[in-house]
Amino acid sequence: MTQERSPESGPTDAVTASSPGAEITTTDCRQCGAKVSGLDNRYACSYCGWVNHWAEGSTVLPSAEDDPDHPGH
């Protein structure tokens, strides 16, 4: 069973709240060739399990201390 999201619902809160200015990017999987999408050039293929290295992304990842759910907050 698939669920459809209404077009007026917009992007998910998780993307907009935790990643201001995040860009959804798309490429071909390097292992199986499937189209994969990710945030800021970080990808994971749901077909074959391929994941690109985090350092290949186009933005700097936030530190653990920047996470609002970090135990030190």
C-alpha angles and dihedrals in degrees: 000000000000127000122216123210118216114247092234092060090078125195121343118268091237092064098044098040100045100032113039108194093013113160125212108226131186133207142153117273109254091218107042104008097240119145110258130184128203144156118279095344096309111128143182122184114222092198103056104008097245114156125185120228114272091235090065090071120110097233137051113259116237119249122251089254089060090061110100089215093055111128091236092067 
